[in-house]
């Protein structure tokens, strides 16, 4: 994992060589990046944990992110509002 600048992220977006993941909390924001997928932390969490937003099992996590079109080979750029 690495932190990149906004200009580097825009280059990656223009070259279509990374998947953009919107991790904003509280629902999909009004403005987002085209073709970004929304990572819903209320959905992708441990449903049995008493605290909210706890990481689920590896199996549940893999199943949920695969429905977003994300695979192990993808480069991701994760952002929020």
C-alpha positions in Angstrom: 0.0 0.0 0.0 1.1 3.5 -0.7 -0.3 7.0 -0.4 -0.3 8.8 -3.7 -1.1 12.4 -4.7 -4.3 13.5 -6.3 -2.5 14.2 -9.5 -1.1 10.6 -9.6 -4.6 9.3 -8.9 -5.9 11.3 -11.8 -3.2 9.9 -14.1 -4.2 6.4 -13.0 -7.8 7.2 -13.7 -7.1 8.6 -17.2 -4.9 5.6 -18.0 -7.6 3.2 -16.6 -4.9 1.2 -14.8 -6.5 1.1 -11.4 -9.9 0.6 -9.8 -11.3 3.4 -7.8 -13.1 2.5 -4.6 -15.3 5.1 -2.8 -15.1 4.4 0.9 -17.2 7.4 2.0 -19.3 6.7 5.1 -23.0 7.6 5.2 -24.0 6.5 1.8 -22.8 7.3 -1.7 -21.9 11.1 -1.9 -23.4 13.4 -4.4 -20.1 13.8 -6.3 -17.9 10.8 -7.0 -15.4 9.6 -9.6 -16.9 8.0 -12.7 -16.7 4.2 -12.7 -15.8 4.1 -9.0 -17.3 1.3 -7.0 -18.8 2.1 -3.6 -17.5 0.2 -0.6 -20.4 0.1 1.8 -18.9 -0.4 5.2 -22.4 -1.0 6.7 -22.7 -4.0 4.4 -19.1 -5.2 4.3 -18.6 -5.9 8.0 -19.0 -8.6 10.6 -22.8 -9.0 11.0 -22.3 -10.9 14.3 -20.0 -8.4 16.1 -21.6 -6.2 18.7 -19.6 -3.2 17.5 -20.3 -1.6 14.1 -17.9 -1.8 11.1 -15.8 -4.7 12.3 -13.9 -6.6 9.6 -15.8 -9.8 8.6 -14.2 -13.2 8.0 -11.9 -13.5 5.0 -14.6 -15.5 3.2 -17.3 -12.9 3.7 -14.9 -10.1 2.8 -13.8 -11.9 -0.4 -17.4 -12.6 -1.4 -18.5 -9.0 -0.8 -15.6 -7.3 -2.6 -15.8 -9.7 -5.5 -19.4 -8.5 -6.1 -17.8 -5.1 -6.6 -15.7 -6.5 -9.4 -12.5 -6.4 -7.3 -10.0 -9.3 -7.5 -6.6 -10.0 -6.0 -4.8 -8.8 -9.1 -6.4 -5.3 -9.1 -4.6 -2.1 -8.2 -7.0 -0.1 -6.0 -7.2 3.6 -5.3 -9.4 4.1 -2.2 -10.8 7.5 -1.5 -13.6 9.1 0.6 -15.4 12.4 0.7 
